[in-house]
């Protein structure tokens, strides 16, 4: 059985004052029936770790373990700061930092080697969907971004259509189902049924309190990666509850 996962991506939002939201979340979900993960900016990781049972993750890491990489952070440093997971290959990084799947795979390998869970993101643009290339794009990103070292414990795949991120647009449940089923089949083909069926698949893109319950009914949706609605306990808590109710 795959344990459900509600993951929040705070992106470049949040200061020390924002940790109060984590406190509220931890109080409201003292004994959660699902895994809860928040990925704040790196500046907040260590302080955020005071809010168990909320697990804390990062939003990127470097592929190297140390060295002359000004401004970057190694997976070992994230682990040292208290992170247990790291988001990799988010479309905002693929776009703004020109991160391609080979680099995402190298970062994921580095994260897994340090014992971090790699949450590898992938998704199509609106133009790619309209050209009916969605599954080709996802297939390519999946093959290129996922390292051979992956297991059900150290890999989570997040399907995040670019056009749904921060826009309020959400694919139909059939569209989500098609992509998640495709990802599951590809993972089983590559890693075998045991590993392939144990990797958790998250949907991400404008998940909100009012649409989460429907999205969580889709087969092979094991949770969500949530941006804007993870910033406050008032918005994220109902999403967690919807996942617990599945
Ligand atoms: C994201 O950026 O990972 C995301 C899903 O954002 P939002 O929930 O705000 O669409």
Boltz pocket constraint, residues with backbone or C-beta under 6 A from the ligand:
constraints:
  - pocket:
      binder: B
      contacts: [[A, 9], [A, 160], [A, 164], [A, 165], [A, 166], [A, 167], [A, 204], [A, 205], [A, 206], [A, 207], [A, 225], [A, 226], [A, 227], [A, 228], [A, 229]]
      max_distance: 6.0
